Amino acid sequence: MEEKITRLYDSELDIMLIVWDAGQPVSSTYILERLKGKRRWALATLMTVLSRLCAKGYLACEKQGRYNLYHAVLAEDKYKAFEGKSVLEKLYGNSFQKLVASLYNGKAINEDDLSGLQEFLDNLKKEG
Amino acid sequence: MLENVFTTIFAVSITTGIVILALVLLSSRLNRSFAAKWKYWVWLLLAVRLLIPFYFTFPGAPVQVSVPDTAISPVFSPRAPAIPDVTPAASDLPVQSAARFMNLWELFSIIWLAGVVLFLVVQFAGYRRCRHEALRWSRAVKDKRLSAALDQLCAEMDTGEKITLLISQKVSGPMIIGFFKGYLLLPHENYEDNELVHILRHELVHLKRRDIWYKLLILFTTALHWFNPAVHLMLREANKDLELACDDESIKNLPFDARKEYSDTIIHCMRKRHSKRTALSTYFYGGEQAMRERFVNILSHQKKRAGKVAGAVVLLGVLLMGGMVACDTLNTPQIDLADYDLLYEQYLHLPFWSSITSETWDDANDIPPDYFVNYYAYYWYDNHYQGGPLNFPPKELESYIQEYFDVSAEHIRTADQYDGEEDVYICLGLGGGGSAKVVGAEQNGKRLILDYEVYSPEDNATVLRIGKLTAEMSGNGYKYVANETQDTEAMRAFYVEAKPDLNDLENLTQRYLYPILFSWATQLSWTDPQQIDADRLVDMYGYDRVWNANIPESAMVFENDTPYYYVSADILEAHIADYFDVSADHLRTAGQYDLEKNEYAFNMSGGGFAYDPHVLRAEYDDATMLLTLYIDDGYPGGESKEEVSMLIIQLYENGGFTYVGNIYSGGD
């Protein structure tokens, strides 16, 4: 995988995420099943994208009995590092927080304060 | 327009900002006894108030905020000393010059609008980008336990809305995104069962309360009021209270241990996230303090009053305060009441020159429409004139007038200068005499009342008329609401002096004799104009306006090779009525009247006139003038002047007159 990495299409990334998450060679049926919560694809569509990923050298295909099993050639960390975090995203993080309903503000607190906060919380218990 | 929106927004921003500050100061005290929920609603109410560009205040508001008033008077360019008559060509619309007058408020309002646009673009571009990134890196959940828990909670809480659960590495914590299609995003799926319930319930409460829309509204409000720190403070507080209110709802009826577990879940999620994050992330100031408050709120969840009654009381208080804080500058601008010259320039100049102050009125719809056209023409002449005709697009003229008068466009369009076919106002010329000065000024609340004097054009010192012009201030603009005026003794005398010089016989002949001459009415005796043959009265118009007027053949109608020119009945009858108190019915008995067309026909091959009397002497008694007329006896070099008749003329103060009788003593 010394070739230049190119940015993955959304549909390609969806598949890569599943393959990476599985951590072992998987069949196309498995991928199709796992995609269901996000995309409803016909098998033919999936096969097209899979073959494209294989052609690009991001996935490898191995025949095992009747099945083709796929595994990642492109490592997750490597690709993540490639896509990185754009300057814009850093800039925009705050505006995102203003328009989503979250459990907590992702940028609310840093590591040091977190321990202090835990302590504070535990003390509350005693008093409570 | 933009300026008005901005000044209103500004006024609303200042007054509501004070309420916000007061509320924030009282916040911690209020939090102790009341649930966060009511404040959540108060912010919403304030946000809605901030979004409505309508400014109200109670009269005599006790709190007055003074905003530095930065020379908001429109700048008039020095006027040309003489105003020429400008004859326009109807098709030749002037190029409106770019020399619009600019004032500081206009500049501020442009900066404001640019700020709003920039704020919104940055916010929404950022949101879209992050949303796309979060969804791009998302995958469906693997663990069936998660979807099962979500389904169960959805049913339990009756959220109604369908939501898609996804796992995305790109989110910093559990969150719901999406306005129309909602996604619940989790950073991973390795949660304990009890943690999962706490997290999902918290998010579903957000969903059920439509908190994303709430946040959108508050953010939009902040965009409009980006210049106001108090509104930014409100944004922060509202988001904080939104979280507190959501916590309250999530842990409703839970025992202490469960609430502790809920708090631990939050802190656990944060901690877990941190182990994965790089040190580069930025954190906003005060985050820990906010979290502490949140935990205190969760754990000290003693029965707080839901605050329905208290909330209502506070809401009422907020509204009252909003009404009682008056924004001084915008309400009643600081006007230098001693600087009469400036007051004249700003408030009296145009109404005076356009004749708007020549009548008494308290409803702008009672002002003759022509004056409005003059008003705009003078304004335009003073500020933008660069040569060319004074033609104005109706919308432009009317909207300008409506800034200063409550008058309908329909009324203005009844002006003579309005050309309905071309849809344009054509100002044929500007002129006028005399001068005016402000001699007194007072301010009564929003009303500015100017006392003024109008001087004779002859000496610019004799006061001919006095009056009071009232303008009402609003925002940074104003409207004229009334004018009262009356003539002085000098003006009445001026009218009397305007009576003709009895020795200037040539002038008397031209002015008083020539108009009637062509009616032949000086050749018969009458004491009521109805006694004059209608044909002759109509011919008077013909001599005056038709036969000597170079009317092109194309305007004539040929009937049996005889050319005729038709004049509308209204025009002709009005013309005759200027000279005779005669009814239209009488005029219509004339042979020239064409009932079908409701027009008068003039035979253009006719004409010719020989009778040529002169004024021998004139005398008058009060308002009645007697002209004794003679004709030359016809002998060359003869000196005999044959008196032929006595013409009786009624004079009016405004310089007009009518013929009221004639005694004919000449031959047949």
Boltz contact constraints between the chains, C-beta under 6 A:
constraints:
  - contact:
      token1: [A, 10]
      token2: [B, 136]
      max_distance: 6.0
  - contact:
      token1: [A, 17]
      token2: [B, 139]
      max_distance: 6.0
  - contact:
      token1: [A, 18]
      token2: [B, 139]
      max_distance: 6.0
  - contact:
      token1: [A, 37]
      token2: [B, 140]
      max_distance: 6.0
  - contact:
      token1: [A, 37]
      token2: [B, 141]
      max_distance: 6.0
  - contact:
      token1: [A, 38]
      token2: [B, 140]
      max_distance: 6.0
  - contact:
      token1: [A, 92]
      token2: [B, 126]
      max_distance: 6.0
  - contact:
      token1: [A, 92]
      token2: [B, 129]
      max_distance: 6.0
  - contact:
      token1: [A, 92]
      token2: [B, 130]
      max_distance: 6.0
  - contact:
      token1: [A, 95]
      token2: [B, 123]
      max_distance: 6.0
  - contact:
      token1: [A, 95]
      token2: [B, 126]
      max_distance: 6.0
  - contact:
      token1: [A, 95]
      token2: [B, 127]
      max_distance: 6.0
  - contact:
      token1: [A, 96]
      token2: [B, 127]
      max_distance: 6.0
  - contact:
      token1: [A, 96]
      token2: [B, 130]
      max_distance: 6.0
  - contact:
      token1: [A, 98]
      token2: [B, 219]
      max_distance: 6.0
  - contact:
      token1: [A, 99]
      token2: [B, 127]
      max_distance: 6.0
  - contact:
      token1: [A, 99]
      token2: [B, 215]
      max_distance: 6.0
  - contact:
      token1: [A, 100]
      token2: [B, 175]
      max_distance: 6.0
  - contact:
      token1: [A, 100]
      token2: [B, 177]
      max_distance: 6.0
  - contact:
      token1: [A, 101]
      token2: [B, 176]
      max_distance: 6.0
  - contact:
      token1: [A, 101]
      token2: [B, 206]
      max_distance: 6.0
  - contact:
      token1: [A, 101]
      token2: [B, 211]
      max_distance: 6.0
  - contact:
      token1: [A, 101]
      token2: [B, 212]
      max_distance: 6.0
  - contact:
      token1: [A, 102]
      token2: [B, 173]
      max_distance: 6.0
  - contact:
      token1: [A, 102]
      token2: [B, 175]
      max_distance: 6.0
  - contact:
      token1: [A, 103]
      token2: [B, 173]
      max_distance: 6.0
  - contact:
      token1: [A, 103]
      token2: [B, 174]
      max_distance: 6.0
  - contact:
      token1: [A, 103]
      token2: [B, 199]
      max_distance: 6.0
  - contact:
      token1: [A, 103]
      token2: [B, 202]
      max_distance: 6.0
  - contact:
      token1: [A, 104]
      token2: [B, 173]
      max_distance: 6.0
  - contact:
      token1: [A, 104]
      token2: [B, 266]
      max_distance: 6.0
  - contact:
      token1: [A, 104]
      token2: [B, 270]
      max_distance: 6.0
  - contact:
      token1: [A, 106]
      token2: [B, 172]
      max_distance: 6.0
  - contact:
      token1: [A, 106]
      token2: [B, 173]
      max_distance: 6.0
  - contact:
      token1: [A, 107]
      token2: [B, 283]
      max_distance: 6.0
  - contact:
      token1: [A, 107]
      token2: [B, 284]
      max_distance: 6.0
  - contact:
      token1: [A, 108]
      token2: [B, 287]
      max_distance: 6.0
  - contact:
      token1: [A, 109]
      token2: [B, 287]
      max_distance: 6.0
  - contact:
      token1: [A, 109]
      token2: [B, 288]
      max_distance: 6.0
  - contact:
      token1: [A, 109]
      token2: [B, 291]
      max_distance: 6.0
  - contact:
      token1: [A, 110]
      token2: [B, 283]
      max_distance: 6.0
  - contact:
      token1: [A, 111]
      token2: [B, 274]
      max_distance: 6.0
  - contact:
      token1: [A, 113]
      token2: [B, 288]
      max_distance: 6.0
  - contact:
      token1: [A, 114]
      token2: [B, 271]
      max_distance: 6.0
  - contact:
      token1: [A, 117]
      token2: [B, 288]
      max_distance: 6.0
  - contact:
      token1: [A, 117]
      token2: [B, 291]
      max_distance: 6.0
  - contact:
      token1: [A, 118]
      token2: [B, 267]
      max_distance: 6.0
  - contact:
      token1: [A, 120]
      token2: [B, 292]
      max_distance: 6.0
  - contact:
      token1: [A, 121]
      token2: [B, 263]
      max_distance: 6.0
  - contact:
      token1: [A, 121]
      token2: [B, 295]
      max_distance: 6.0
  - contact:
      token1: [A, 124]
      token2: [B, 299]
      max_distance: 6.0
  - contact:
      token1: [A, 125]
      token2: [B, 260]
      max_distance: 6.0
  - contact:
      token1: [A, 128]
      token2: [B, 256]
      max_distance: 6.0
  - contact:
      token1: [A, 128]
      token2: [B, 299]
      max_distance: 6.0
